[in-house]
Amino acid sequence: MFIDKATITVKAGKGGDGAVAFHREKYVPAGGPDGGDGGRGGNIIVVADDNMSTLMDFRYKRKYVAENGINGSGANMKGRDGKDVIIKVPRGTLIRDKESGAIIKDMSDAQPFVLAKGGRGGWGNQHFASPTRQVPRFAKPGTAGEVREVVLELKLLADVGLVGFPNVGKSTLLSVVSKAHPKIANYHFTTLYPNLGVVYVSEGVSFVMADIPGIIEGASEGAGLGHDFLRHIDRCRLLIHLVDVSGSEGRDPIEDFEAINNELKEYSPELAERPQIVVANKTDLLPEGSGLLNEFREYVTELGYDFFEISAATHTGTQELVKAAAEKLRSLPPIRVFEADYVAPEPVIDTSESVTIERYDDVWIVEGAWLEKLVATVNFSDYESRMYFDRIMREAGIFEKMEAMGVKDGDVVSIYDLEFEYQS
């Protein structure tokens, strides 16, 4: 089964907690703190796999969770990092944010992409030792990993896309000019999913051709099969528009040609402007005295399109067509790669949620779910961001609570990945 769209949830691993431990060894009095750091949480990594051609695997498994980092332990032993989860997708898959629909990544290259980052491991108490704080009995917890809900959308990577009404000979042409073996029969919608074939023209000259299921009127609005697969010609640099000129089904070639172009325009005006080679197919079935071919040729050439006459079934004119397509491709830009346009939304920070404040000598550990979000979004090298952080903390009453608990100027305040000296 061909599946070209799937929704999945990914969750990176939580970072391991730092350890509170002290060196214990015979004849070594006051060995000092030696709590190790927690390990990093596992990432969710996406890689393109050329051996995959469908998103079928994601029909049954929709949630991917990476391993949490292991907690630190004594003897300065760092916890093991959580194992990453590798998700393989067909090359050409777009990763979109489910809520906004924005593109996060176009998996058209060979570079692995970290879709969800694992949480950072917490510091062990070895980091908090100082001349005045020789027995720190606290450590930092690990931070949570990222959670995302995304849509995977496959857009085939092909140089040339075959478009046209059902049963005009697209699959036959693909089978003739390449080694692809699409299902072929004399009825509409024989092709139920896109087929790819590599067309070898000459030594060192080849291109990838895609046979797209037949488009019908109303496809851009969801009619027929074509609507589901119009996305697969988004990347094509060149369109070969096949039209049945035999009149064997009582259709008018000019009307068919305009109907398909209109559907392309409704789906994407940019796609409608893509270079086209117009091909009159099934010329072997033309009845004697028929003027359909001449009328169609005159109409298309007046519009400025390159025009070819072929019979895919008898292989007539097919080699001339692929040579012309290869020549045209030489002057066209490379296959389109979609630019990421996803902007992470600012997290909603509900300061009414509870916060814990713990004091260890002159160190204050402040923790809370909304505080973790706040620290992750603030750029502390920027003055405006620092002022924003200070304002939120004061409005939430955190500093007021600490002052009531006896915080003094110069005390260290530790909030997840942030440490600073308190100044009233």
C-alpha positions as a Python dict, from the first residue, in 0.01 Angstrom:
ca = {
    (1, 'M'): (0, 0, 0),
    (2, 'F'): (127, 347, -88),
    (3, 'I'): (106, 587, 207),
    (4, 'D'): (239, 939, 150),
    (5, 'K'): (112, 1121, 458),
    (6, 'A'): (133, 1032, 827),
    (7, 'T'): (108, 1201, 1166),
    (8, 'I'): (345, 1098, 1444),
    (9, 'T'): (438, 1211, 1795),
    (10, 'V'): (802, 1218, 1903),
    (11, 'K'): (935, 1257, 2254),
    (12, 'A'): (1303, 1299, 2334),
    (13, 'G'): (1445, 1155, 2655),
    (14, 'K'): (1470, 1340, 2986),
    (15, 'G'): (1818, 1421, 3114),
    (16, 'G'): (1941, 1218, 3409),
    (17, 'D'): (1963, 1379, 3754),
    (18, 'G'): (2293, 1477, 3908),
    (19, 'A'): (2406, 1276, 4211),
    (20, 'V'): (2466, 1382, 4569),
    (21, 'A'): (2761, 1175, 4690),
    (22, 'F'): (3080, 1210, 4896),
    (23, 'H'): (3413, 1043, 4862),
    (24, 'R'): (3452, 757, 5108),
    (25, 'E'): (3791, 593, 5135),
    (26, 'K'): (3999, 457, 5421),
    (27, 'Y'): (4264, 700, 5542),
    (28, 'V'): (4110, 982, 5331),
    (29, 'P'): (3920, 1201, 5576),
    (30, 'A'): (3679, 1461, 5437),
    (31, 'G'): (3709, 1330, 5081),
    (32, 'G'): (3467, 1589, 4956),
    (33, 'P'): (3173, 1578, 4715),
    (34, 'D'): (3203, 1350, 4413),
    (35, 'G'): (2850, 1325, 4275),
    (36, 'G'): (2854, 1272, 3898),
    (37, 'D'): (2640, 1446, 3636),
    (38, 'G'): (2331, 1292, 3479),
    (39, 'G'): (2343, 1171, 3120),
    (40, 'R'): (2182, 1353, 2828),
    (41, 'G'): (1841, 1234, 2719),
    (42, 'G'): (1820, 1055, 2384),
    (43, 'N'): (1743, 1256, 2070),
    (44, 'I'): (1487, 1179, 1801),
    (45, 'I'): (1682, 1182, 1474),
    (46, 'V'): (1536, 1161, 1123),
    (47, 'V'): (1739, 1031, 828),
    (48, 'A'): (1652, 993, 460),
    (49, 'D'): (1660, 636, 330),
    (50, 'D'): (1677, 577, -46),
    (51, 'N'): (1545, 223, 3),
    (52, 'M'): (1208, 352, 122),
    (53, 'S'): (937, 474, -114),
    (54, 'T'): (634, 503, 114),
    (55, 'L'): (539, 611, 467),
    (56, 'M'): (371, 275, 528),
    (57, 'D'): (573, 210, 846),
    (58, 'F'): (408, 508, 1015),
    (59, 'R'): (59, 374, 962),
    (60, 'Y'): (103, 134, 1252),
    (61, 'K'): (356, 306, 1475),
    (62, 'R'): (275, 666, 1553),
    (63, 'K'): (469, 739, 1874),
    (64, 'Y'): (847, 742, 1909),
    (65, 'V'): (1008, 786, 2252),
    (66, 'A'): (1381, 811, 2315),
    (67, 'E'): (1553, 674, 2624),
    (68, 'N'): (1603, 893, 2930),
    (69, 'G'): (1953, 976, 3046),
    (70, 'I'): (2085, 774, 3340),
    (71, 'N'): (2133, 948, 3675),
    (72, 'G'): (2485, 1030, 3789),
    (73, 'S'): (2649, 836, 4071),
    (74, 'G'): (2935, 862, 4317),
    (75, 'A'): (3306, 866, 4235),
    (76, 'N'): (3237, 1144, 3982),
    (77, 'M'): (3070, 892, 3752),
    (78, 'K'): (2857, 1053, 3484),
    (79, 'G'): (2535, 879, 3393),
    (80, 'R'): (2509, 718, 3050),
    (81, 'D'): (2342, 924, 2777),
    (82, 'G'): (2004, 799, 2664),
    (83, 'K'): (2000, 611, 2333),
    (84, 'D'): (1887, 810, 2033),
    (85, 'V'): (1591, 694, 1825),
    (86, 'I'): (1656, 692, 1450),
    (87, 'I'): (1352, 739, 1228),
    (88, 'K'): (1400, 654, 860),
    (89, 'V'): (1186, 825, 597),
    (90, 'P'): (1190, 822, 215),
    (91, 'R'): (1409, 1088, 60),
    (92, 'G'): (1192, 1388, -26),
    (93, 'T'): (976, 1372, 288),
    (94, 'L'): (866, 1704, 433),
    (95, 'I'): (838, 1732, 811),
    (96, 'R'): (565, 1979, 909),
    (97, 'D'): (448, 2108, 1244),
    (98, 'K'): (100, 1962, 1288),
    (99, 'E'): (-57, 2269, 1446),
    (100, 'S'): (73, 2539, 1211),
    (101, 'G'): (149, 2333, 899),
    (102, 'A'): (486, 2510, 870),
    (103, 'I'): (782, 2320, 727),
    (104, 'I'): (1036, 2212, 988),
    (105, 'K'): (1268, 2024, 751),
    (106, 'D'): (1282, 1896, 393),
    (107, 'M'): (1454, 1556, 405),
    (108, 'S'): (1606, 1581, 59),
    (109, 'D'): (1971, 1560, 161),
    (110, 'A'): (2181, 1297, 334),
    (111, 'Q'): (2227, 1488, 660),
    (112, 'P'): (2056, 1347, 972),
    (113, 'F'): (1815, 1593, 1135),
    (114, 'V'): (1752, 1621, 1509),
    (115, 'L'): (1375, 1655, 1529),
    (116, 'A'): (1353, 1654, 1909),
    (117, 'K'): (1646, 1724, 2142),
    (118, 'G'): (1701, 1525, 2455),
    (119, 'G'): (1707, 1704, 2789),
    (120, 'R'): (2037, 1805, 2946),
    (121, 'G'): (2175, 1605, 3234),
    (122, 'G'): (2174, 1767, 3578),
    (123, 'W'): (2494, 1861, 3758),
    (124, 'G'): (2619, 1649, 4043),
    (125, 'N'): (2714, 1806, 4375),
    (126, 'Q'): (3084, 1809, 4278),
    (127, 'H'): (3014, 2131, 4084),
    (128, 'F'): (2885, 2316, 4389),
    (129, 'A'): (3187, 2280, 4614),
    (130, 'S'): (3357, 2606, 4711),
    (131, 'P'): (3586, 2727, 4993),
    (132, 'T'): (3281, 2834, 5190),
    (133, 'R'): (3055, 2546, 5077),
    (134, 'Q'): (3257, 2230, 5128),
    (135, 'V'): (2967, 1990, 5184),
    (136, 'P'): (2701, 2065, 4921),
    (137, 'R'): (2412, 1829, 4981),
    (138, 'F'): (2225, 1911, 4665),
    (139, 'A'): (2246, 1848, 4290),
    (140, 'K'): (2053, 1954, 3982),
    (141, 'P'): (1782, 1751, 3813),
    (142, 'G'): (1789, 1677, 3442),
    (143, 'T'): (1570, 1880, 3208),
    (144, 'A'): (1282, 1741, 3004),
    (145, 'G'): (1326, 1641, 2639),
    (146, 'E'): (1136, 1805, 2356),
    (147, 'V'): (796, 1674, 2250),
    (148, 'R'): (661, 1735, 1900),
    (149, 'E'): (360, 1630, 1696),
    (150, 'V'): (448, 1641, 1328),
    (151, 'V'): (308, 1551, 988),
    (152, 'L'): (526, 1357, 745),
    (153, 'E'): (443, 1437, 384),
    (154, 'L'): (616, 1261, 98),
    (155, 'K'): (689, 1464, -215),
    (156, 'L'): (865, 1254, -476),
    (157, 'L'): (1207, 1359, -602),
    (158, 'A'): (1168, 1343, -978),
    (159, 'D'): (1302, 1560, -1260),
    (160, 'V'): (1007, 1501, -1493),
    (161, 'G'): (643, 1449, -1404),
    (162, 'L'): (389, 1288, -1637),
    (163, 'V'): (50, 1455, -1611),
    (164, 'G'): (-276, 1405, -1794),
    (165, 'F'): (-621, 1251, -1770),
    (166, 'P'): (-656, 885, -1672),
    (167, 'N'): (-587, 630, -1946),
    (168, 'V'): (-390, 862, -2174),
    (169, 'G'): (-81, 637, -2170),
    (170, 'K'): (140, 776, -1893),
    (171, 'S'): (221, 437, -1742),
    (172, 'T'): (283, 289, -2085),
    (173, 'L'): (527, 567, -2170),
    (174, 'L'): (712, 520, -1839),
    (175, 'S'): (744, 145, -1900),
    (176, 'V'): (878, 206, -2252),
    (177, 'V'): (1146, 466, -2169),
    (178, 'S'): (1261, 320, -1834),
    (179, 'K'): (1284, -13, -1653),
    (180, 'A'): (984, 65, -1435),
    (181, 'H'): (697, -183, -1445),
    (182, 'P'): (379, 3, -1353),
    (183, 'K'): (45, -174, -1377),
    (184, 'I'): (-112, -104, -1715),
    (185, 'A'): (-471, -170, -1823),
    (186, 'N'): (-733, -11, -2042),
    (187, 'Y'): (-945, 146, -1772),
    (188, 'H'): (-935, 461, -1564),
    (189, 'F'): (-727, 477, -1248),
    (190, 'T'): (-511, 175, -1327),
    (191, 'T'): (-235, 371, -1154),
    (192, 'L'): (-325, 403, -787),
    (193, 'Y'): (7, 544, -667),
    (194, 'P'): (300, 728, -826),
    (195, 'N'): (567, 525, -1003),
    (196, 'L'): (927, 632, -1056),
    (197, 'G'): (1161, 526, -1333),
    (198, 'V'): (1514, 625, -1431),
    (199, 'V'): (1536, 720, -1798),
    (200, 'Y'): (1881, 656, -1951),
    (201, 'V'): (1926, 877, -2257),
    (202, 'S'): (2295, 831, -2339),
    (203, 'E'): (2631, 785, -2168),
    (204, 'G'): (2621, 997, -1851),
    (205, 'V'): (2280, 1145, -1931),
    (206, 'S'): (1975, 1028, -1736),
    (207, 'F'): (1683, 1166, -1537),
    (208, 'V'): (1407, 1046, -1304),
    (209, 'M'): (1051, 1038, -1439),
    (210, 'A'): (738, 1009, -1226),
    (211, 'D'): (407, 869, -1346),
    (212, 'I'): (139, 1052, -1147),
    (213, 'P'): (-209, 895, -1114),
    (214, 'G'): (-455, 1049, -1358),
    (215, 'I'): (-594, 1392, -1277),
    (216, 'I'): (-961, 1471, -1343),
    (217, 'E'): (-1162, 1790, -1335),
    (218, 'G'): (-1209, 1897, -975),
    (219, 'A'): (-890, 1722, -859),
    (220, 'S'): (-759, 2040, -696),
    (221, 'E'): (-1074, 2041, -481),
    (222, 'G'): (-1044, 1676, -385),
    (223, 'A'): (-1213, 1486, -667),
    (224, 'G'): (-1069, 1159, -792),
    (225, 'L'): (-724, 1021, -714),
    (226, 'G'): (-527, 1308, -860),
    (227, 'H'): (-580, 1537, -561),
    (228, 'D'): (-390, 1300, -332),
    (229, 'F'): (-89, 1294, -563),
    (230, 'L'): (-67, 1645, -708),
    (231, 'R'): (190, 1715, -436),
    (232, 'H'): (428, 1469, -600),
    (233, 'I'): (485, 1695, -901),
    (234, 'D'): (566, 1997, -681),
    (235, 'R'): (937, 1926, -718),
    (236, 'C'): (940, 1829, -1086),
    (237, 'R'): (1148, 2062, -1298),
    (238, 'L'): (965, 1969, -1617),
    (239, 'L'): (614, 1842, -1691),
    (240, 'I'): (531, 1615, -1982),
    (241, 'H'): (163, 1665, -2051),
    (242, 'L'): (14, 1363, -2229),
    (243, 'V'): (-309, 1403, -2425),
    (244, 'D'): (-504, 1131, -2603),
    (245, 'V'): (-558, 1259, -2960),
    (246, 'S'): (-717, 942, -3094),
    (247, 'G'): (-1068, 1040, -2993),
    (248, 'S'): (-1122, 676, -2890),
    (249, 'E'): (-1318, 783, -2581),
    (250, 'G'): (-1504, 1065, -2750),
    (251, 'R'): (-1293, 1331, -2577),
    (252, 'D'): (-1169, 1657, -2723),
    (253, 'P'): (-786, 1694, -2689),
    (254, 'I'): (-797, 2073, -2656),
    (255, 'E'): (-1059, 2059, -2380),
    (256, 'D'): (-860, 1791, -2195),
    (257, 'F'): (-540, 1996, -2225),
    (258, 'E'): (-704, 2309, -2083),
    (259, 'A'): (-884, 2115, -1807),
    (260, 'I'): (-559, 1965, -1675),
    (261, 'N'): (-377, 2299, -1687),
    (262, 'N'): (-663, 2458, -1499),
    (263, 'E'): (-640, 2193, -1225),
    (264, 'L'): (-266, 2254, -1196),
    (265, 'K'): (-330, 2627, -1166),
    (266, 'E'): (-598, 2579, -900),
    (267, 'Y'): (-366, 2356, -699),
    (268, 'S'): (-60, 2580, -736),
    (269, 'P'): (-18, 2881, -970),
    (270, 'E'): (357, 2826, -948),
    (271, 'L'): (315, 2468, -1069),
    (272, 'A'): (106, 2584, -1365),
    (273, 'E'): (401, 2800, -1477),
    (274, 'R'): (640, 2503, -1475),
    (275, 'P'): (792, 2426, -1822),
    (276, 'Q'): (582, 2178, -2018),
    (277, 'I'): (631, 1954, -2315),
    (278, 'V'): (295, 1871, -2469),
    (279, 'V'): (268, 1521, -2614),
    (280, 'A'): (-4, 1392, -2843),
    (281, 'N'): (-27, 1019, -2766),
    (282, 'K'): (-209, 726, -2929),
    (283, 'T'): (-144, 857, -3279),
    (284, 'D'): (-155, 495, -3399),
    (285, 'L'): (-528, 488, -3319),
    (286, 'L'): (-620, 800, -3516),
    (287, 'P'): (-904, 726, -3759),
    (288, 'E'): (-848, 818, -4121),
    (289, 'G'): (-951, 1172, -4204),
    (290, 'S'): (-954, 1284, -3840),
    (291, 'G'): (-851, 1645, -3794),
    (292, 'L'): (-804, 1619, -3415),
    (293, 'L'): (-424, 1595, -3431),
    (294, 'N'): (-378, 1893, -3666),
    (295, 'E'): (-616, 2111, -3464),
    (296, 'F'): (-445, 2020, -3141),
    (297, 'R'): (-95, 2078, -3283),
    (298, 'E'): (-188, 2425, -3409),
    (299, 'Y'): (-351, 2517, -3080),
    (300, 'V'): (-55, 2408, -2865),
    (301, 'T'): (221, 2554, -3083),
    (302, 'E'): (43, 2892, -3094),
    (303, 'L'): (64, 2894, -2714),
    (304, 'G'): (441, 2845, -2738),
    (305, 'Y'): (469, 2489, -2604),
    (306, 'D'): (710, 2229, -2738),
    (307, 'F'): (499, 1966, -2915),
    (308, 'F'): (562, 1598, -2987),
    (309, 'E'): (357, 1324, -3152),
    (310, 'I'): (408, 971, -3020),
    (311, 'S'): (257, 631, -2983),
    (312, 'A'): (379, 489, -2654),
    (313, 'A'): (225, 151, -2734),
    (314, 'T'): (430, 112, -3055),
    (315, 'H'): (733, 311, -2921),
    (316, 'T'): (697, 561, -3205),
    (317, 'G'): (857, 897, -3123),
    (318, 'T'): (944, 805, -2762),
    (319, 'Q'): (1322, 833, -2802),
    (320, 'E'): (1293, 1176, -2963),
    (321, 'L'): (1075, 1282, -2670),
    (322, 'V'): (1318, 1172, -2397),
    (323, 'K'): (1612, 1332, -2577),
    (324, 'A'): (1423, 1661, -2596),
    (325, 'A'): (1332, 1632, -2225),
    (326, 'A'): (1696, 1569, -2131),
    (327, 'E'): (1809, 1869, -2336),
    (328, 'K'): (1548, 2092, -2174),
    (329, 'L'): (1646, 1976, -1824),
    (330, 'R'): (2003, 2094, -1883),
    (331, 'S'): (1889, 2456, -1873),
    (332, 'L'): (1645, 2423, -1582),
    (333, 'P'): (1731, 2481, -1212),
    (334, 'P'): (1786, 2177, -987),
    (335, 'I'): (1505, 1995, -807),
    (336, 'R'): (1335, 2223, -560),
    (337, 'V'): (1421, 2196, -194),
    (338, 'F'): (1160, 2350, 36),
    (339, 'E'): (1295, 2602, 284),
    (340, 'A'): (1199, 2561, 648),
    (341, 'D'): (955, 2829, 763),
    (342, 'Y'): (869, 2695, 1107),
    (343, 'V'): (903, 2937, 1396),
    (344, 'A'): (869, 2782, 1739),
    (345, 'P'): (585, 2949, 1930),
    (346, 'E'): (664, 3116, 2258),
    (347, 'P'): (566, 2881, 2540),
    (348, 'V'): (267, 2976, 2750),
    (349, 'I'): (405, 3048, 3095),
    (350, 'D'): (153, 3005, 3374),
    (351, 'T'): (322, 3159, 3678),
    (352, 'S'): (39, 3041, 3902),
    (353, 'E'): (186, 2688, 3901),
    (354, 'S'): (373, 2587, 4215),
    (355, 'V'): (746, 2653, 4260),
    (356, 'T'): (979, 2488, 4510),
    (357, 'I'): (1253, 2690, 4682),
    (358, 'E'): (1518, 2503, 4880),
    (359, 'R'): (1816, 2650, 5063),
    (360, 'Y'): (2152, 2479, 5106),
    (361, 'D'): (2387, 2712, 5297),
    (362, 'D'): (2430, 3006, 5060),
    (363, 'V'): (2281, 2831, 4754),
    (364, 'W'): (1913, 2855, 4666),
    (365, 'I'): (1763, 2590, 4434),
    (366, 'V'): (1446, 2713, 4264),
    (367, 'E'): (1246, 2466, 4051),
    (368, 'G'): (911, 2458, 3875),
    (369, 'A'): (767, 2349, 3540),
    (370, 'W'): (706, 2704, 3420),
    (371, 'L'): (1050, 2815, 3536),
    (372, 'E'): (1210, 2547, 3317),
    (373, 'K'): (1018, 2684, 3015),
    (374, 'L'): (1112, 3041, 3106),
    (375, 'V'): (1485, 2970, 3135),
    (376, 'A'): (1483, 2784, 2802),
    (377, 'T'): (1338, 3084, 2618),
    (378, 'V'): (1551, 3365, 2761),
    (379, 'N'): (1870, 3486, 2595),
    (380, 'F'): (2077, 3599, 2893),
    (381, 'S'): (2334, 3774, 2675),
    (382, 'D'): (2061, 4019, 2570),
    (383, 'Y'): (1968, 4303, 2807),
    (384, 'E'): (1600, 4311, 2710),
    (385, 'S'): (1570, 3935, 2765),
    (386, 'R'): (1732, 3961, 3107),
    (387, 'M'): (1491, 4239, 3203),
    (388, 'Y'): (1200, 4024, 3083),
    (389, 'F'): (1323, 3735, 3303),
    (390, 'D'): (1361, 3964, 3605),
    (391, 'R'): (1013, 4111, 3555),
    (392, 'I'): (846, 3768, 3532),
    (393, 'M'): (1026, 3650, 3845),
    (394, 'R'): (922, 3956, 4043),
    (395, 'E'): (561, 3947, 3919),
    (396, 'A'): (542, 3580, 4022),
    (397, 'G'): (665, 3672, 4370),
    (398, 'I'): (970, 3443, 4360),
    (399, 'F'): (1217, 3702, 4488),
    (400, 'E'): (971, 3816, 4755),
    (401, 'K'): (940, 3458, 4884),
    (402, 'M'): (1317, 3415, 4889),
    (403, 'E'): (1364, 3740, 5082),
    (404, 'A'): (1108, 3619, 5334),
    (405, 'M'): (1316, 3299, 5368),
    (406, 'G'): (1633, 3499, 5434),
    (407, 'V'): (1818, 3527, 5104),
    (408, 'K'): (2114, 3769, 5118),
    (409, 'D'): (2307, 3964, 4857),
    (410, 'G'): (2579, 3744, 4711),
    (411, 'D'): (2391, 3416, 4765),
    (412, 'V'): (2386, 3186, 4461),
    (413, 'V'): (2050, 3125, 4297),
    (414, 'S'): (2036, 2808, 4081),
    (415, 'I'): (1744, 2765, 3837),
    (416, 'Y'): (1802, 2468, 3606),
    (417, 'D'): (2075, 2578, 3359),
    (418, 'L'): (2103, 2922, 3513),
    (419, 'E'): (2313, 3040, 3807),
    (420, 'F'): (2350, 3395, 3931),
    (421, 'E'): (2433, 3590, 4247),
    (422, 'Y'): (2134, 3743, 4417),
    (423, 'Q'): (2126, 4124, 4432),
    (424, 'S'): (1833, 4294, 4599),
}
